[in-house]
């Protein structure tokens, strides 16, 4: 059975992508701290800020008999825009651990299996990682780093069937802002539904191998 691994598939874009894949007959694993509400999504506990948790999750994945089709590094968090106090340093560590450091560490454990299974690695960055931002320097720079990591993987995969793809969606209707501020998303109608972005992500996963996709950017109108 075609198997896709998604970090952060318990919520937001990861969850929407998992549900679309399930409808198409895929076997989907959520690598996340929380268990997805959809029981059809299999769960492997993963905390990207914890070295032991990453090692444990990687070991469970390596023991799977399934052929892996894609690893989608989708989990991510934002930091408070106005953080200037003594908590700024811990915010930086948390955001970078989740958004890039843990991603590199997990993927490194799985890289030989990825190549063996001819799987793709799809790194979900953001349009924030294609620009700068005065109000979100920590989050934005972590997404720039994610794009840089994708470029490095593309070089590593040269001559191999595996692909590394940088996926950069713009602002979506999700709970990222609410999780850090406790506030609802302003003007939700101006933000992209996660289901639309998830459809594009699934299309990328299903794109036949002769096509080399380096980066996809989806801006909101």
Number of C-alpha atoms within 10 A of each C-alpha: 11 14 20 23 25 24 26 27 31 24 21 20 25 25 24 19 25 29 20 16 23 15 9 11 12 17 20 23 23 26 30 21 17 16 18 20 11 11 8 13 21 15 21 20 17 24 20 30 19 12 14 12 17 21 16 14 20 20 13 11 19 15 8 10 8 14 16 24 22 24 22 25 28 23 26 21 17 22 23 17 15 9 13 9 7 8 9 15 11 10 17 16 14 17 19 26 22 20 28 25 18 21 23 18 16 21 18 13 17 17 17 12 16 23 17 14 16 19 23 23 25 23 25 25 31 25 20 20 21 15 11 13 13 8 13 16 16 20 25 23 19 26 26 19 18 27 24 14 17 24 17 12 18 21 11 14 17 11 8 11 16 24 26 26 25 25 26 23 23 17 19 22 20 18 15 19 18 11 14 13 13 10 11 14 17 10 8 13 10 13 16 19 17 19 19 13 19 22 16 16 22 15 11 17 21 12 11 9 14 7 9 14 15 14 16 18 14 15 13 12 8
